[in-house]
C-alpha cells in the first residue's frame, strides 16, 4: 500500500473510531437513538469535512463516499445497545479518542499532501482533521472539550505527529511509512499524557507589580 492508497482506509478508520466517541458522548447525555446517530455522524466526519472545505476538495470526502454515513450510523446503533456494558464510559471515550487521533491526523496529512499543499498547510490539516470533530462533539454536548483539558497533550500530540510526517518525507522516507510513524507518534504522545502525565508548560499570569 502506498500513501495514495491509504487515503480511503484512513478516512474510514478515523470516521469509525470518532463516531464511536460521539455515540459514547450521546450515551452520557442519555439521548435517543437518533441523537446517537447525530452525535456519531458529525463527530466522525467533522474534522475531515473542515479539512476538505479548506483545501477546496470537490466533493467533500463523505459526499464522494456516502458509505461513511452508514459507518457512523452503525457505530451509533452499536453503542446505543452496548454502552451500558462499560463500567467507565468516560475512560473508554478518552482512549477511543486517542486512537481516533492516531488515525485522523495521518489522514489529514495524506489528503493535504495529495492536494499538493506545502509543509505548513499539511501540518495544519493534520491538526484540524484530528481535533475539530472531537471539539465540536464536546462543545455541543456542553462538556469541557478534551482539547482544552489542562496539563494534557492533545493539540501538541496532533502537531507533533504531523510535523514528524513532514520531516520524514523531507528526509526521503516514503509517504506510507511517514504516515505510519505519524499515527504512532500522535497516539504515543496522547497515551503518555494520559498514563504518565506528560505535558508542556502552561501560561501562568505574573502577579501585578507592587509599588514600593
VEXDREN-2710 file (C-alpha; in Angstrom, 1 decimal):
% VEXDREN-2710
k/r/px/py/pz
1/UNK/0.0/0.0/0.0
2/UNK/1.3/3.5/-0.9
3/UNK/0.3/6.8/0.6
4/UNK/-2.3/7.5/-2.0
5/UNK/-4.0/4.1/-1.5
6/UNK/-4.1/4.8/2.3
7/UNK/-6.5/7.8/2.0
8/UNK/-9.8/5.8/1.9
9/UNK/-8.6/3.4/4.6
10/UNK/-7.6/6.2/6.9
11/UNK/-10.8/8.1/6.4
12/UNK/-13.0/5.0/7.1
13/UNK/-10.9/4.1/10.2
14/UNK/-10.9/7.6/11.6
15/UNK/-14.6/8.2/10.9
16/UNK/-15.5/4.9/12.6
17/UNK/-13.5/5.5/15.8
18/UNK/-14.5/9.1/16.1
19/UNK/-18.1/8.1/15.5
20/UNK/-17.9/5.7/18.4
21/UNK/-16.7/8.5/20.7
22/UNK/-19.6/10.7/19.5
23/UNK/-22.0/7.9/20.4
24/UNK/-20.4/7.5/23.8
25/UNK/-21.0/11.2/24.5
26/UNK/-24.6/10.7/23.4
27/UNK/-24.9/7.9/25.9
28/UNK/-23.6/10.1/28.7
29/UNK/-26.3/12.6/27.8
30/UNK/-28.9/9.8/27.7
31/UNK/-30.2/10.7/24.2
32/UNK/-32.5/8.7/21.9
33/UNK/-31.1/6.6/19.1
34/UNK/-31.4/9.4/16.6
35/UNK/-29.4/11.6/18.9
36/UNK/-26.7/8.9/18.9
37/UNK/-26.7/8.9/15.1
38/UNK/-26.4/12.6/15.0
39/UNK/-23.5/12.8/17.5
40/UNK/-21.7/9.9/15.9
41/UNK/-22.0/11.4/12.4
42/UNK/-20.9/14.9/13.0
43/UNK/-18.1/13.8/15.2
44/UNK/-17.0/11.2/12.7
45/UNK/-17.0/13.5/9.7
46/UNK/-16.4/16.9/11.3
47/UNK/-12.6/17.2/11.0
48/UNK/-12.4/15.7/7.5
49/UNK/-15.2/18.0/6.3
50/UNK/-13.5/21.1/7.5
51/UNK/-10.2/19.9/6.0
52/UNK/-11.7/19.2/2.6
53/UNK/-13.5/22.6/2.6
54/UNK/-10.3/24.4/3.4
55/UNK/-8.4/22.5/0.7
56/UNK/-11.1/23.0/-1.9
57/UNK/-11.7/19.3/-2.3
58/UNK/-14.7/18.6/-4.6
59/UNK/-16.6/16.7/-3.5
60/UNK/-16.1/16.6/0.3
61/UNK/-14.8/13.1/1.2
62/UNK/-18.1/11.7/2.6
63/UNK/-20.1/13.0/-0.3
64/UNK/-17.9/11.0/-2.6
65/UNK/-18.1/8.0/-0.3
66/UNK/-21.6/8.0/1.3
67/UNK/-20.9/4.6/2.8
68/UNK/-19.1/6.6/5.5
69/UNK/-22.5/7.7/6.8
70/UNK/-23.6/4.1/7.0
71/UNK/-20.4/3.5/9.1
72/UNK/-21.3/6.3/11.5
73/UNK/-24.9/5.1/11.8
74/UNK/-23.9/1.6/12.6
75/UNK/-21.4/2.8/15.1
76/UNK/-24.2/4.8/16.8
77/UNK/-26.5/1.8/16.9
78/UNK/-23.8/-0.4/18.3
79/UNK/-23.0/2.0/21.2
80/UNK/-26.7/2.6/21.8
81/UNK/-27.2/-1.1/22.6
82/UNK/-23.9/-1.8/24.4
83/UNK/-22.8/1.4/26.2
84/UNK/-24.4/0.1/29.5
85/UNK/-21.9/-2.8/29.5
86/UNK/-18.9/-0.5/30.2
87/UNK/-18.3/0.5/33.8
88/UNK/-16.4/3.6/32.9
89/UNK/-17.7/5.1/29.6
90/UNK/-15.6/8.2/30.1
91/UNK/-12.3/6.2/30.3
92/UNK/-13.4/4.3/27.1
93/UNK/-14.2/7.6/25.4
94/UNK/-10.8/9.1/26.2
95/UNK/-8.9/6.1/24.9
96/UNK/-11.0/5.7/21.8
97/UNK/-10.5/9.4/21.2
98/UNK/-6.7/8.9/21.5
99/UNK/-6.9/6.1/18.9
100/UNK/-9.0/8.2/16.6
101/UNK/-6.4/11.0/16.8
102/UNK/-3.7/8.5/15.8
103/UNK/-5.7/7.7/12.6
104/UNK/-7.2/11.1/11.8
105/UNK/-4.0/13.1/11.8
106/UNK/-2.3/10.9/9.2
107/UNK/-5.5/11.0/7.1
108/UNK/-5.4/14.8/7.2
109/UNK/-1.7/14.9/6.4
110/UNK/-2.2/12.4/3.5
111/UNK/-5.1/14.4/1.9
112/UNK/-3.1/17.6/2.1
113/UNK/0.0/16.0/0.6
114/UNK/-2.1/14.6/-2.2
115/UNK/-3.6/18.0/-2.8
116/UNK/-0.1/19.4/-3.3
117/UNK/-0.2/21.6/-0.2
118/UNK/3.0/23.0/1.3
119/UNK/4.5/21.8/4.7
120/UNK/2.8/24.4/6.9
121/UNK/-0.6/23.6/5.4
122/UNK/0.0/19.9/5.6
123/UNK/0.7/20.2/9.4
124/UNK/-2.4/22.5/9.8
125/UNK/-4.6/20.0/8.0
126/UNK/-3.4/17.1/10.2
127/UNK/-4.2/19.1/13.3
128/UNK/-7.6/20.2/12.1
129/UNK/-8.6/16.7/10.9
130/UNK/-7.6/15.3/14.3
131/UNK/-9.2/17.9/16.6
132/UNK/-12.2/19.5/15.0
133/UNK/-14.7/16.6/15.3
134/UNK/-14.0/16.0/18.9
135/UNK/-14.1/19.7/19.7
136/UNK/-17.5/20.0/18.1
137/UNK/-18.7/16.9/19.8
138/UNK/-17.8/18.1/23.3
139/UNK/-19.0/21.7/22.7
140/UNK/-22.4/20.6/21.5
141/UNK/-22.7/18.2/24.4
142/UNK/-21.8/21.0/26.8
143/UNK/-18.8/19.2/28.1
144/UNK/-15.3/20.6/28.6
145/UNK/-13.6/19.7/25.3
146/UNK/-10.8/17.2/25.7
147/UNK/-8.7/19.5/23.5
148/UNK/-8.9/22.2/26.3
149/UNK/-8.0/19.9/29.2
150/UNK/-5.2/21.4/31.2
151/UNK/-1.9/19.5/31.7
152/UNK/-2.7/17.0/28.9
153/UNK/-1.2/16.7/25.5
154/UNK/-3.8/16.9/22.8
155/UNK/-3.2/19.6/20.2
156/UNK/0.5/19.1/20.9
157/UNK/0.2/15.4/20.1
158/UNK/-1.5/16.1/16.8
159/UNK/1.0/18.8/15.9
160/UNK/3.9/16.6/16.9
161/UNK/2.7/13.7/14.7
162/UNK/2.0/16.0/11.7
163/UNK/5.4/17.6/11.9
164/UNK/7.1/14.2/12.2
165/UNK/5.4/13.1/9.0
166/UNK/6.5/16.2/7.1
167/UNK/10.1/15.9/8.5
168/UNK/10.3/12.2/7.4
169/UNK/9.1/13.0/3.9
170/UNK/11.6/15.8/3.7
171/UNK/14.3/13.3/4.7
172/UNK/13.2/11.0/1.9
173/UNK/11.1/8.5/3.8
174/UNK/8.2/7.1/1.7
175/UNK/4.8/8.6/2.3
176/UNK/3.3/5.4/3.6
177/UNK/5.9/4.9/6.3
178/UNK/5.8/8.6/7.2
179/UNK/2.1/8.2/7.8
180/UNK/2.6/5.1/10.0
181/UNK/5.1/6.9/12.2
182/UNK/2.9/10.0/12.3
183/UNK/0.0/7.9/13.7
184/UNK/2.2/6.2/16.2
185/UNK/3.7/9.5/17.4
186/UNK/0.3/11.0/17.9
187/UNK/-1.1/8.1/19.9
188/UNK/2.1/7.7/21.9
189/UNK/2.2/11.3/22.9
190/UNK/-1.5/11.3/23.9
191/UNK/-1.2/8.0/25.7
192/UNK/1.9/9.2/27.5
193/UNK/0.0/12.2/28.7
194/UNK/-2.9/10.1/30.0
195/UNK/-0.8/7.4/31.6
196/UNK/2.2/9.4/32.8
197/UNK/1.1/13.0/33.0
198/UNK/3.3/14.2/30.1
199/UNK/2.5/17.9/29.5
200/UNK/4.0/21.1/28.2
201/UNK/4.3/24.3/30.3
202/UNK/1.1/26.3/30.5
203/UNK/0.6/30.0/30.8
204/UNK/0.7/31.5/34.3
205/UNK/-0.1/35.2/34.7
206/UNK/2.5/37.1/36.6
207/UNK/1.4/38.8/39.8
208/UNK/1.0/42.6/39.4
209/UNK/4.0/44.6/40.4
210/UNK/3.6/46.4/43.7
211/UNK/4.7/49.9/44.1
212/UNK/7.4/50.4/46.7
END
